[in-house]
Amino acid sequence: MANRHYEDSAVINASAKNLFAYIDDQSRFSSHMVKSSLMMGGGRMDVRTDSGHGKRIGSHIRLSGKAFGISLFLDEVVTQYDPPHRKVWQTSKTPKLLVIGQYKMGLEINSKGGKSRLKMFIDYELPQSWRTRWLGYLFSGLYARWCVRQMLQDACKYFAYR
């Protein structure tokens, strides 16, 4: 699907089980999207899940809101779910976003001695619409880095205070 890729990782002072439990709570793990921020142009997204709460294969996670005053929407579906080691989700339809199009995101956790390496990745396409494709050329790499790093930083902060 995707022709662009970004990944990053961090070592976190937590067991794989505890780290995965934190990440598997979509409201916490998507917190960088639900708070107003400069990267969201002052806007924010609401996160809703189906009855599976994003915690099983086929479960849906929907985000809707605004960025830079423009309405956005996306529907993600969990495609791989192997607690506490791996989770992958991807857009199920063409998302209504500004700088990226279809994407697949995921995480891998490897534990050793009470610490875990969390690797996050995103594989993504540029937006399909000619109206926003040029924004993708300019800003998709920046956005992909910001999103992955926010998720990593949030997990690091959460376990640093435990």
C-alpha positions in Angstrom: 0.0 0.0 0.0 2.5 2.6 1.2 5.4 4.1 -0.6 6.9 6.1 2.4 8.1 4.8 5.7 9.2 6.2 9.1 10.2 4.3 12.2 11.8 5.1 15.6 12.3 3.3 18.8 13.0 3.9 22.5 14.0 1.8 25.5 11.3 2.1 28.2 11.7 1.0 31.8 8.7 -1.3 31.8 7.8 -4.9 31.1 6.4 -5.8 27.8 3.1 -6.7 29.5 2.7 -3.3 31.2 3.9 -1.3 28.2 1.5 -3.1 25.9 -1.4 -2.5 28.3 -0.6 1.2 28.3 -0.4 1.4 24.5 -3.5 -0.7 24.0 -5.6 2.0 25.6 -6.3 4.0 22.5 -7.4 7.1 24.3 -4.0 7.4 26.0 -1.9 6.3 23.1 -3.6 8.8 20.7 -3.4 11.7 23.2 -1.2 13.7 20.9 -4.2 13.9 18.5 -6.9 14.7 21.0 -5.1 17.8 22.4 -5.0 21.0 20.5 -1.5 21.5 19.1 0.5 23.6 16.6 0.9 20.5 14.4 -2.9 20.2 14.3 -3.3 23.9 13.5 -5.0 24.5 16.8 -7.4 21.7 16.1 -7.9 18.3 17.7 -9.4 14.9 17.0 -12.0 12.8 18.9 -11.2 9.1 19.2 -14.0 6.5 19.1 -13.8 2.7 19.1 -16.2 -0.1 18.4 -17.1 -2.8 20.9 -13.7 -4.3 20.4 -12.1 -1.1 21.7 -9.2 -1.5 19.2 -8.1 -4.6 21.1 -8.7 -7.4 18.6 -8.2 -8.1 14.9 -11.0 -6.4 12.9 -11.7 -3.8 15.6 -12.3 -0.2 14.3 -10.8 3.0 15.7 -12.4 6.2 14.3 -10.9 9.7 14.6 -12.7 12.9 13.6 -12.1 16.5 14.2 -10.4 19.6 12.7 -6.9 20.7 11.8 -6.3 24.3 10.5 -10.1 24.7 10.5 -10.6 21.8 8.1 -12.7 18.8 9.0 -10.8 15.5 9.1 -11.9 11.9 9.4 -10.3 8.4 9.3 -11.3 4.9 10.1 -8.6 2.5 11.2 -8.9 -1.3 11.5 -6.6 -3.5 13.6 -5.0 -6.0 11.3 -2.5 -7.7 13.7 -2.9 -8.2 17.4 -0.3 -10.2 19.4 -0.1 -9.0 23.0 2.3 -8.1 24.4 4.6 -8.0 21.4 2.9 -6.6 18.3 0.0 -4.5 17.1 -0.7 -3.2 13.6 -3.6 -1.0 12.4 -4.3 0.6 9.1 -6.8 2.9 7.4 -9.8 1.0 6.1 -11.0 3.5 3.6 -9.5 6.6 2.0 -9.0 9.0 5.0 -9.9 12.6 4.9 -6.5 14.1 6.0 -4.3 16.9 4.9 -0.8 15.6 4.5 -0.9 11.8 4.4 -3.3 9.4 2.7 -3.8 5.7 3.4 -1.4 4.4 6.0 -0.5 1.4 8.2 1.0 2.0 11.7 2.3 -0.5 14.1 4.4 -1.3 17.1 6.8 -4.0 18.2 7.9 -4.7 21.8 10.9 -6.7 22.8 11.7 -7.1 26.5 14.9 -7.9 28.4 15.6 -7.5 32.1 12.5 -5.5 33.0 13.1 -3.0 30.2 11.4 -3.0 26.7 12.4 -1.7 23.3 9.3 -0.1 21.7 9.5 0.3 18.0 6.8 2.4 16.2 6.4 2.6 12.5 4.2 4.2 9.9 4.0 3.3 6.2 2.0 5.8 4.3 1.0 7.3 0.9 0.5 10.9 -0.1 -3.0 12.1 -0.2 -4.9 11.1 -3.4 -6.6 14.5 -3.9 -4.8 16.9 -6.1 -5.9 19.6 -3.6 -3.8 18.2 -0.7 -1.2 16.1 -2.5 1.2 19.1 -2.7 0.9 19.4 1.1 1.9 15.8 1.4 5.1 16.4 -0.6 6.0 19.3 1.7 4.9 18.0 5.1 4.2 14.3 5.2 7.7 13.4 6.4 7.5 16.0 9.2 4.0 14.8 10.2 5.0 11.1 10.2 8.0 11.8 12.5 6.0 14.0 14.8 3.2 11.4 15.2 5.6 8.4 15.8 7.8 10.5 18.2 4.8 11.7 20.2 3.6 8.2 20.8 7.1 7.1 21.9 7.6 10.2 24.1 4.2 9.7 25.7 5.0 6.1 26.6 8.5 7.2 27.9 7.0 9.9 30.1 4.2 7.7 31.4 6.7 5.0 32.7 9.3 7.5 33.8 6.8 8.7 36.5 5.8 5.2 37.6 
